[in-house]
Each structure stands twice: as structure tokens, then as C-alpha cells.
Amino acid sequence: MPDAGAPTTQGEGGAVTADGPVLPVVAAYDGSHASVRAAQLAAGAARRRGARLHLLHTWLDVPDRLRARADTDLVTVSRSLAGAGTEVSSSVREGDPVEALRAASAAAQLVVVGHQDGTAHAVAASARCPVVVVPHDLMSIVVRGRRSVVVGVEGSTDADDVLPFAFAEAASRRTDLLAVHAWRERPHTAQQDAEGPFVDWGAVRDREERVLRVALGRWRQRWPDVVVREAVVRERTASVLLAAALTAELLVIGHRRRGPLATRRSTTRAVLHRATGPVAVVPLAPADAS
């Protein structure tokens, strides 16, 4: 494995395709109940992708006796998750969890973490591959029988990063895809305030519906068997996505790094803080990328 947290204690092999080795699914594991749920979800993702699951246990200043206990625990968990042809490997790494998972993301196709304030946000905001954050299970909302993948589509600038991931997830889960485009009018100028009643909001809505339809176009052609539903809503993005994903198997959103100050109030942070189901955060290309 190309250092997804080395040293690896078991299962160094992996599937290989004509395009090269299949990158692993990495799950953050620390022995907590939240990390067990994350590992279980990651095992399902690895099976659907035909990939190896790698459990990464990261501690700061790990004493030898605790490291030995962690190794034993990882072996037990790995055996419980292995099955149906899924290969599981594991490792214990000393250092900062965020830095370790960020490094692992460079050689992974997916990173899965339990919701731990700070760690999950930091990993999702800086990883090199998509990150799935599994919410805390002690919530006031419990949903049984989740279905559908929900994806937030901002526009053409993020569609080519977010939609392939969302369509592939819907196809592998054999469920439908709900594409959501939320919009709000720009802050009013004095001239717009004077024109208020004369704004053609019907035309504005038509424009926003076209944004979503165009973004979905070629991906619908690539995944013709995925049933796609569209929702265009005039409201704050985070609120719309959280409502749409209330009973979904997975919510997919894009995240573009905008610097530490902007990230504090980002849609990504708001969604991760309040989500009731798993959220996949897909890294977006820089806005000025060619």
C-alpha cells in the first residue's frame, strides 16, 4: 500500500486493474463507538468498489504497551470486517490524526471518519480525496430504511467534480439520485430596490433550473440506469441540503478551499455540524484552475 498510514500489519496485497492498483478505502479508527461505525461503513464502501479497506489508528505519543494493545484491537476489528472477498489491512501511526489522515488521502480513493468536532471538519476540508463523515449516533432524529443519494450542485464550476462521485455512489448502491440546486438572489443594490416589483422572478427561476439541467446533462448519459430527480430551491444551501438528505443514504457536497477565515462559515461546516446521515465531501478544483 502506498503509505496510507504505514507501517501495515496485515494484508499488503490489493486488487489490480488494467489501469494499475486499486487505491484503498481508509477508515480512521481509534476504538471509539463512532470509529467502529465509520469502519463498518467504510467496509461496505470497499466491497462496492472492489478495494481494500485500511484501518488507520493514529495517536499522539503512543506508549509501547498502548501500541501493542492497539495492534491487537485492530487485528480483532479487521477480522470482524473482512468477508465477502474484502481484504482488510491496518496500521498504528504516531502523530496528529488530521495530518495522518490528510497524508493517507493522497494514496486513497476514499477516507471515512466518525464525526468528531475539529478532526472531521479539518480532514474533510483538506483531504486529497473524497471524505465521508459519519454523524454521531446519539441524535434526536433516527431514520430507518434510508434511500437515495442526494447531491448539492452549485453550478458548472463544481459539477465535473461532484457529479461523477454522486452518480457512481447511486449506481453502486442501486438507488436514485436527487440533485439539488439552491440559489438566493444577490444582495440588492439601490437600483434593484427601486425596481423590486418589476423583477421577473419566473425568468430567474428558469435560469437556475437550466443551470442544474445543463450540469447534469452528460453525467446522465454516462449513467443512464440511475434515476435522477431534480430540485431547485430559493433558500440557503445548507438548509436545503440538510432537509433533502434527512432520509438519504448519503449526502454529497463539494468543498473548495477558501482559506481559514472563510471556512469557518462555509456550507461544508454547516452541513457537517447538523447532518443526520453520512456526508461525502468531494474536494473541488481551485476556482482559477484552467
Helices and strands as residue ranges (DSSP letters): E 16-17, E 20-21, E 25-28, H 33-49, E 53-59, H 64-81, E 88-94, H 97-105, E 110-114, H 119-126, E 131-134, E 149-152, H 156-173, E 177-183, H 190-195, G 196-198, H 201-222, E 228-234, H 237-244, E 250-255, H 260-263, H 267-274, E 279-283
